[in-house]
């Protein structure tokens, strides 16, 4: 496979408008076209299977269960206190969809797509989206949040990827107003399993998050063309993680990129928001320099305008 990086805009399927009023059309049969989710046969979700529209928690729980190929469209607002298990070969798509107090868990399954859903205020120990022991997962155009009015353990993670997940891509999403954003790798003692993790974060927006933007243990991660504003911590590479960090943009962060417990990173083309002489300079240089897929970079100076207005639940089916 030819590997290349250029300073042109994203492929058409990845470009977003800076205008928040513009809605992008998408298809229920879209498949992953970027990042680790494109490998090992790709991530197709429920493309080609039957489509069901749901508007209640019971209907959602039933519709996404099982491993048969299927597309489930969430319509409107659903409120509750629950974690919904998503089966293999499933696309979960939102149509003006807001889940409040209801998280999605992708556990011990493969080939899952989650797109265009807002998920808010899922109580601990649940995550807004939790991906565990899963493979080939694409999370795209989601809006994940809670609030920071409670202590840091009142909610758990917005988007946690743990227990050896492989083939995960997160694109065009916004994570905001939360204490603990996105954890990759379960714990410091889970290296035997989590060293297999492979995750791509591209074209996302993180703001007003205290920590984990993201925090990455053990595995391999590619993070490019993301925007980070007013967060407590930045990208934390830990426990031998190997990260490639390219053309990302920060503002109002004391430590955009930092290492704890001997994490590694290759850094190229990032705008650290004027931060100099900090822990960013002490991150050990890693060995992960070229991902096993093709991708294109947006020029660093254009990342903010390309990303911020188009992320989140801004597409329609």
Long-range contacts (C-beta under 8 A, 24 or more apart in sequence): 1-292, 1-293, 1-294, 2-294, 3-290, 3-291, 3-292, 3-293, 3-294, 4-294, 4-295, 4-296, 5-246, 5-295, 5-296, 5-297, 6-296, 6-297, 7-297, 7-298, 7-299, 8-296, 8-297, 8-298, 8-299, 9-296, 9-298, 9-302, 9-306, 10-202, 10-203, 10-225, 10-296, 10-298, 10-306, 11-296, 14-171, 14-172, 14-202, 14-203, 15-306, 16-172, 16-203, 16-306, 16-307, 16-309, 16-310, 16-311, 16-314, 17-309, 17-310, 18-305, 18-306, 18-308, 18-309, 18-310, 19-309, 19-310, 20-309, 20-310, 20-314, 22-309, 22-310, 22-314, 23-314, 23-315, 23-316, 24-310, 24-314, 24-315, 24-316, 25-315, 25-316, 25-317, 26-115, 26-116, 26-141, 26-315, 26-316, 26-317, 27-317, 28-71, 28-73, 28-91, 28-93, 28-317, 29-71, 30-113, 30-115, 31-113, 31-138, 32-113, 32-136, 32-138, 32-140, 32-169, 34-169, 34-171, 34-200, 34-202, 34-293, 34-295, 35-168, 35-169, 35-171, 35-200, 35-202, 35-222, 35-291, 35-293, 35-295, 36-166, 36-167, 36-168, 36-169, 36-198, 36-199, 36-200, 36-222, 36-291, 36-293, 37-136, 37-137, 37-138, 37-167, 37-168, 37-169, 37-200, 38-169, 38-293, 39-167, 39-198, 39-292, 39-293, 40-135, 40-136, 40-166, 40-167, 41-136, 42-136, 43-111, 43-112, 43-113, 43-136, 43-137, 43-138, 43-167, 43-169, 44-89, 44-111, 44-113, 45-71, 45-89, 45-90, 45-91, 45-111, 45-112, 45-113, 45-138, 46-70, 46-71, 46-72, 46-89, 46-90, 46-91, 46-113, 47-71, 47-91, 49-89, 53-95, 57-82, 57-84, 57-102, 60-84, 60-102, 61-85, 64-90, 64-92, 67-109, 73-97, 73-317, 74-99, 74-117, 78-102, 81-123, 83-122, 83-126, 83-130, 86-112, 86-114, 88-112, 91-115, 92-117, 93-117, 93-317, 94-118, 94-313, 95-316, 95-317, 97-313, 103-127, 103-128, 103-129, 103-130, 104-128, 104-129, 104-130, 105-129, 105-130, 105-131, 105-132, 106-130, 106-131, 106-132, 106-134, 106-137, 107-132, 107-133, 107-134, 108-132, 108-133, 108-134, 109-134, 110-134, 110-135, 110-136, 111-135, 111-136, 111-137, 112-136, 112-137, 112-138, 113-137, 113-138, 113-140, 114-138, 114-139, 114-140, 114-142, 115-139, 115-140, 115-141, 115-142, 115-315, 116-140, 116-141, 116-142, 116-313, 116-314, 116-315, 116-316, 116-317, 117-142, 117-143, 117-313, 118-142, 118-143, 118-144, 118-145, 118-312, 118-313, 119-143, 119-144, 119-145, 120-144, 120-145, 120-146, 121-145, 121-146, 121-147, 121-155, 122-146, 122-155, 122-156, 123-154, 123-155, 124-153, 124-154, 124-155, 124-156, 125-156, 126-156, 127-156, 127-157, 127-158, 127-159, 127-160, 128-157, 128-158, 128-159, 129-158, 129-159, 129-160, 130-157, 130-160, 130-162, 131-159, 131-160, 131-161, 131-162, 131-165, 131-168, 132-160, 132-161, 132-162, 132-163, 132-165, 133-163, 133-164, 133-165, 134-165, 134-168, 135-165, 135-166, 135-167, 136-166, 136-167, 136-168, 137-165, 137-167, 137-168, 137-169, 138-168, 138-169, 138-171, 139-168, 139-169, 139-170, 139-171, 139-173, 140-169, 140-170, 140-171, 140-172, 140-173, 141-171, 141-172, 141-173, 141-311, 141-312, 141-313, 141-314, 141-315, 142-173, 142-174, 142-312, 142-313, 143-173, 143-174, 143-176, 143-311, 143-312, 143-313, 144-173, 144-174, 144-175, 144-176, 144-178, 145-175, 145-176, 145-177, 145-178, 146-177, 146-178, 146-179, 147-177, 147-178, 148-177, 148-178, 148-179, 148-208, 148-210, 152-179, 152-180, 152-210, 155-179, 155-180, 156-180, 157-181, 157-182, 157-183, 157-212, 158-182, 158-209, 159-214, 160-184, 161-185, 161-197, 161-199, 162-186, 162-190, 162-194, 162-197, 163-190, 163-193, 163-194, 164-193, 164-194, 164-196, 164-197, 165-196, 165-197, 165-198, 165-199, 166-196, 166-197, 166-198, 167-198, 168-197, 168-198, 168-199, 168-200, 169-199, 169-200, 169-202, 170-199, 170-200, 170-201, 170-202, 170-204, 171-200, 171-201, 171-202, 171-203, 171-204, 172-203, 172-204, 172-310, 172-311, 172-312, 173-204, 173-205, 173-311, 173-312, 174-204, 174-205, 174-206, 174-207, 174-311, 174-312, 175-204, 175-205, 175-206, 175-207, 175-209, 175-213, 176-205, 176-206, 176-207, 176-208, 176-209, 177-207, 177-208, 177-209, 178-208, 178-209, 178-210, 179-209, 179-210, 179-211, 180-209, 180-210, 180-211, 180-212, 181-206, 181-209, 181-210, 181-211, 181-212, 181-213, 181-214, 181-231, 182-206, 182-212, 182-213, 182-214, 182-215, 183-212, 183-214, 183-215, 184-214, 184-215, 184-216, 184-217, 184-219, 184-221, 184-241, 185-215, 185-216, 185-217, 185-218, 185-219, 185-238, 185-239, 185-241, 186-217, 187-217, 188-217, 188-238, 188-239, 188-261, 190-217, 190-218, 191-217, 191-218, 191-239, 191-240, 194-218, 194-219, 195-219, 195-240, 197-221, 200-291, 201-226, 202-226, 202-295, 203-298, 203-306, 203-307, 203-311, 204-307, 204-311, 205-229, 205-307, 205-308, 205-311, 205-312, 206-231, 207-231, 211-236, 212-236, 216-241, 216-243, 216-263, 217-241, 217-263, 220-288, 222-246, 222-288, 222-291, 222-295, 223-248, 224-248, 224-295, 224-297, 225-297, 225-298, 225-303, 225-306, 225-307, 226-303, 226-307, 227-303, 227-304, 227-307, 227-308, 228-253, 228-256, 233-258, 234-258, 235-265, 236-260, 236-263, 237-263, 237-264, 237-265, 237-283, 237-286, 238-262, 238-263, 239-263, 240-264, 242-286, 242-287, 242-288, 243-286, 243-288, 244-268, 244-286, 244-288, 244-289, 244-290, 244-291, 245-270, 246-270, 246-297, 247-297, 247-298, 247-299, 247-300, 247-303, 248-303, 249-273, 249-300, 249-303, 249-304, 250-275, 254-278, 255-279, 255-280, 256-280, 257-283, 258-282, 258-283, 259-283, 259-284, 264-288, 269-297, 269-300, 270-300, 271-300, 271-301, 271-303
